[in-house]
Amino acid sequence: MTDLVLRDIDPMLVDRIRRISVARGWTQHQTVTNLIEQGLFACEHEVHGGFEHPEVDALSDAIAALKLLPTGGSF
């Protein structure tokens, strides 16, 4: 696996990463990897401007079908 070195990171950003790591029970490596992956998904979605992949299309169809269901009673 390739190493990635980040220099001159804002201390506030480092603290936010540390807090997520503690809250999730992840190692620092797992936390940074997960955050990068989630950030890439979000950025890729913006670049593609919508749904393109079959899995995402299936999820979109499922959400649309759920919206057609009648609302449940109040709790």
C-alpha positions as a Markdown table, in Angstrom:
| # | Residue | x | y | z |
|---|---|---|---|---|
| 1 | Met | 0.0 | 0.0 | 0.0 |
| 2 | Thr | 1.2 | 3.5 | -0.8 |
| 3 | Asp | 2.1 | 5.9 | 2.1 |
| 4 | Leu | 0.6 | 9.3 | 2.1 |
| 5 | Val | 2.2 | 12.1 | 4.1 |
| 6 | Leu | 0.2 | 15.2 | 5.0 |
| 7 | Arg | 2.1 | 18.3 | 6.1 |
| 8 | Asp | 1.0 | 21.5 | 7.7 |
| 9 | Ile | -2.5 | 20.3 | 8.6 |
| 10 | Asp | -4.6 | 22.8 | 10.5 |
| 11 | Pro | -4.6 | 21.8 | 14.2 |
| 12 | Met | -8.4 | 22.2 | 14.3 |
| 13 | Leu | -8.8 | 19.7 | 11.4 |
| 14 | Val | -6.5 | 17.3 | 13.2 |
| 15 | Asp | -8.6 | 17.6 | 16.3 |
| 16 | Arg | -11.8 | 17.0 | 14.3 |
| 17 | Ile | -10.2 | 13.8 | 12.8 |
| 18 | Arg | -9.2 | 12.7 | 16.3 |
| 19 | Arg | -12.7 | 13.2 | 17.7 |
| 20 | Ile | -14.2 | 11.1 | 14.9 |
| 21 | Ser | -11.6 | 8.4 | 15.5 |
| 22 | Val | -12.4 | 8.3 | 19.2 |
| 23 | Ala | -16.2 | 8.4 | 18.6 |
| 24 | Arg | -16.0 | 5.5 | 16.1 |
| 25 | Gly | -13.4 | 3.5 | 17.9 |
| 26 | Trp | -11.2 | 3.6 | 14.7 |
| 27 | Thr | -7.5 | 3.9 | 14.5 |
| 28 | Gln | -6.2 | 7.1 | 13.0 |
| 29 | His | -5.3 | 5.3 | 9.8 |
| 30 | Gln | -8.9 | 3.8 | 9.5 |
| 31 | Thr | -10.4 | 7.2 | 10.3 |
| 32 | Val | -8.4 | 9.1 | 7.6 |
| 33 | Thr | -9.0 | 6.4 | 5.0 |
| 34 | Asn | -12.7 | 6.4 | 5.7 |
| 35 | Leu | -12.9 | 10.2 | 5.6 |
| 36 | Ile | -11.0 | 10.3 | 2.3 |
| 37 | Glu | -13.2 | 7.6 | 0.8 |
| 38 | Gln | -16.4 | 9.4 | 1.9 |
| 39 | Gly | -15.1 | 12.7 | 0.6 |
| 40 | Leu | -14.3 | 11.1 | -2.7 |
| 41 | Phe | -17.8 | 9.7 | -3.0 |
| 42 | Ala | -19.3 | 13.1 | -2.4 |
| 43 | Cys | -17.0 | 14.8 | -4.8 |
| 44 | Glu | -17.5 | 12.2 | -7.5 |
| 45 | His | -21.2 | 12.6 | -7.1 |
| 46 | Glu | -20.8 | 16.4 | -7.7 |
| 47 | Val | -18.7 | 15.8 | -10.8 |
| 48 | His | -21.1 | 13.2 | -12.3 |
| 49 | Gly | -24.0 | 15.4 | -11.5 |
| 50 | Gly | -26.3 | 12.6 | -10.7 |
| 51 | Phe | -26.9 | 8.9 | -10.7 |
| 52 | Glu | -24.9 | 6.8 | -13.1 |
| 53 | His | -24.1 | 3.4 | -11.5 |
| 54 | Pro | -26.6 | 0.5 | -11.5 |
| 55 | Glu | -26.5 | 0.2 | -7.7 |
| 56 | Val | -27.3 | 3.9 | -7.2 |
| 57 | Asp | -30.1 | 3.7 | -9.8 |
| 58 | Ala | -31.6 | 0.8 | -7.9 |
| 59 | Leu | -31.4 | 2.7 | -4.6 |
| 60 | Ser | -33.0 | 5.7 | -6.3 |
| 61 | Asp | -35.9 | 3.5 | -7.6 |
| 62 | Ala | -36.3 | 2.0 | -4.1 |
| 63 | Ile | -36.5 | 5.4 | -2.5 |
| 64 | Ala | -39.1 | 6.6 | -5.1 |
| 65 | Ala | -41.2 | 3.5 | -4.4 |
| 66 | Leu | -41.0 | 4.1 | -0.6 |
| 67 | Lys | -42.3 | 7.7 | -1.2 |
| 68 | Leu | -45.4 | 6.2 | -2.9 |
| 69 | Leu | -46.4 | 4.2 | 0.2 |
| 70 | Pro | -49.1 | 5.7 | 2.5 |
| 71 | Thr | -47.8 | 7.3 | 5.6 |
| 72 | Gly | -48.1 | 5.3 | 8.8 |
| 73 | Gly | -50.2 | 6.2 | 11.8 |
| 74 | Ser | -49.0 | 8.7 | 14.4 |
| 75 | Phe | -47.1 | 7.2 | 17.3 |
